[in-house]
Amino acid sequence: MGIFVCNICKKECDRINALRSHSIQKHNISGDKIYIDYILKGITPKCECGCGGTPPFVSIGKGFSRFIKRSVKPIHRFLAWMGCKRLL
């Protein structure tokens, strides 16, 4: 995916995981913050059921879950699949 450059000290990393490791060790920045800033371009993900919450971070390789655990019900998955934005 290219070169990742630390926004704080300008260190170049060849992988996102290397940048994650550097950011945690040198700048005390979490993996989810790195994922949001570098992969999602600053946009915090929202639960796909439409509740507005932020789903849990899985890993730097996988990113965030699609749903908050309490939101994962069959109807939520179905409505998300159908493209519904809000549950009534």
C-alpha positions as CSV (number, residue, x, y, z in Angstrom):
1,M,0.0,0.0,0.0
2,G,3.0,2.2,-0.1
3,I,5.1,4.1,2.5
4,F,3.5,5.3,5.7
5,V,5.0,8.5,7.2
6,C,4.5,9.3,10.9
7,N,2.7,12.6,11.2
8,I,4.6,13.5,14.4
9,C,8.3,12.7,13.6
10,K,8.2,12.0,9.9
11,K,9.7,8.5,10.2
12,E,8.9,6.4,7.1
13,C,7.5,2.9,7.6
14,D,7.0,0.4,4.8
15,R,4.0,-1.3,6.4
16,I,1.0,0.0,8.5
17,N,1.9,-2.5,11.2
18,A,5.4,-1.0,11.4
19,L,3.9,2.4,11.8
20,R,1.5,1.1,14.5
21,S,4.4,-0.4,16.4
22,H,6.4,2.9,16.1
23,S,3.5,5.0,17.1
24,I,2.8,3.0,20.2
25,Q,6.4,2.8,21.4
26,K,7.5,6.4,20.5
27,H,4.4,8.5,20.7
28,N,1.9,6.4,22.9
29,I,-0.7,6.5,20.1
30,S,-3.1,3.5,20.0
31,G,-3.6,1.2,17.0
32,D,-7.2,2.2,16.5
33,K,-6.2,5.9,16.3
34,I,-3.5,5.0,13.7
35,Y,-6.1,3.0,11.7
36,I,-8.6,5.9,11.7
37,D,-5.9,8.5,10.7
38,Y,-4.1,6.5,8.0
39,I,-6.5,4.0,6.6
40,L,-9.9,5.7,7.1
41,K,-8.5,9.2,6.5
42,G,-9.7,10.6,9.8
43,I,-13.3,9.2,9.7
44,T,-14.3,7.3,12.7
45,P,-16.5,4.3,11.8
46,K,-20.0,3.9,12.9
47,C,-22.1,0.8,13.7
48,E,-23.8,-0.4,10.6
49,C,-27.1,-0.9,12.4
50,G,-27.5,2.9,12.5
51,C,-27.3,3.4,16.3
52,G,-24.4,5.9,15.8
53,G,-22.0,4.1,18.1
54,T,-18.4,3.2,17.3
55,P,-17.8,-0.5,16.9
56,P,-14.8,-2.2,18.6
57,F,-11.4,-2.1,17.0
58,V,-10.2,-5.6,16.0
59,S,-6.7,-5.2,14.7
60,I,-4.5,-3.0,12.4
61,G,-5.0,-5.6,9.7
62,K,-8.8,-6.0,10.1
63,G,-9.8,-2.6,11.3
64,F,-13.1,-2.2,13.1
65,S,-16.1,-4.6,13.5
66,R,-19.2,-3.8,11.5
67,F,-21.4,-3.8,14.5
68,I,-21.3,-3.1,18.2
69,K,-21.8,-6.4,20.0
70,R,-25.1,-5.4,21.6
71,S,-26.3,-4.3,18.1
72,V,-25.6,-7.6,16.4
73,K,-29.1,-9.1,16.1
74,P,-30.4,-10.8,13.0
75,I,-32.7,-7.9,12.2
76,H,-29.8,-5.4,12.3
77,R,-27.7,-7.6,10.0
78,F,-30.6,-7.9,7.6
79,L,-31.4,-4.2,7.6
80,A,-27.7,-3.3,7.1
81,W,-27.6,-5.7,4.2
82,M,-30.7,-4.1,2.7
83,G,-29.1,-0.7,3.0
84,C,-31.3,0.8,5.8
85,K,-29.7,3.7,7.6
86,R,-31.8,3.8,10.8
87,L,-33.8,1.4,12.8
88,L,-37.2,2.6,14.0
